[in-house]
Amino acid sequence: MSEKKERIAFFDTKPYDRKWFDQLNQHYHIKYYEHKLTPDSISLAQGCRAVIPFVNDTLDKTVIDGLCDAGVEMIALRCAGYNNVDRNAAAGRIAVVRVPGYSPYAVAEFTMGLLLTLNRKIHKAYFRTRDFNFSLDSTSTAEPWASSARARSDRSSSASAVDSA
């Protein structure tokens, strides 16, 4: 005899979401929707115990009222923030859970990656090497270590010492 699985509506789904959730899911029947959770898509959550929206879905009073009317008991956000949720409308009516946090280094690492990409012109070099152009013309840049306030201070001190000698 097969056990009836709880239903979950998964909104704003990307292919990588489906791949990982399907691989790890053993206890739920998940229905995936590519579009966002909106007042017009609330009916898709009918009969589901939970909905899983993403960061760009707006869960305002209208959406939360509709989810409660549809019998949804939980909103499980796939993001750390909850600024897109009307918490007052949800309070005492529907549970809201979220990702507690991401790596504290993720933003800093991404920022450094962008900085190096721009400084080293990696985006341009990628396209050039893809086209078998290995020329170094117009890819030279300033050294990042020479751009710090300390490095500028050291250079000015050195220049002053030379000038005064």
PyMOL commands that set and color helices and strands:
alter all, ss='L'
color gray80, all
select helices_A, chain A and resi 15-24+42-45+61-69+87-90+106-120+122-130+144-147+149-164
alter helices_A, ss='H'
color red, helices_A
select strands_A, chain A and resi 6-10+28-32+50-52+74-76+95-97
alter strands_A, ss='S'
color yellow, strands_A
deselect
rebuild
show_as cartoon
